[in-house]
């Protein structure tokens, strides 16, 4: 199974600023509930497999482990 991380971000701008990165859904949900009221549109959270990257478009930079396990 691929390890995953949970990312909490706000939805106030086009950048969806990351507010926190967590090891479990429970941690992410608890944090999202604690800070969600600070933002007009609340916050969102989702899981991503470790090594996930968005690799389309200009300005792409990817820092993911290579076959030796280093970036």
N, C-alpha and C positions, 0 to 999 in steps of 0.2 A: 504494500500500500504506500502510495506517495504521501509524504508528510504534507500537512496543510497549515496555513496560518489564516487568522481571521482579521480582517481590516475593517475598522470603523471610520467612516468619513462623513463630513457634512455635505449637504446638497445645496449650499447657499450660493455657489458660484460655479462657473464652468470648470473649475479646477478640482472640485470635490476633494478638498483638502483632507488629508489623512489625519485623523485625531489619535489613533492608536492601533497597534498591531498586537494580536493576542494568540495564544496557543490553542485556546478552546472556544467553542461557541458560547458556553456559559459566561466566560470572562468577557467576551465581546458584547454579549447581550446586556450584561450587568452594567458595563461602562456606557453603552449606548443609552440605556434607560437613565443613567445618572446625569448625562450631559445633554441629552436630546432636547430638553426644554430651553437650552441656551440659544437654539437656532430656530428661526422662523419655520423652516421646512423640516425640522427634525434632523435626524442622522440616519444613515443606512450602514448596514454591515453585511459582509459576505465572506465566504471562504475562498481561498485561492491555493492551488498546489504550490509547494515550494519550488521555485524555478519558473513560475508563471511570468510571462512577459507579453507586452503589447509591442509588436514589431512591424508596424506598418506606418507609413507616413514619414515626413521629414523630421529631422532632429532626434531620431530614435537612438537611444543608448540602452544596451542590454547588459546587465551584470548578472550573469547566471553561471553556475558551476560548469566547468568543462569536463571532459572525460576523466581528468585526474582529480576532480573534486575541488579545484580551485577556480576562482573567478578569472 
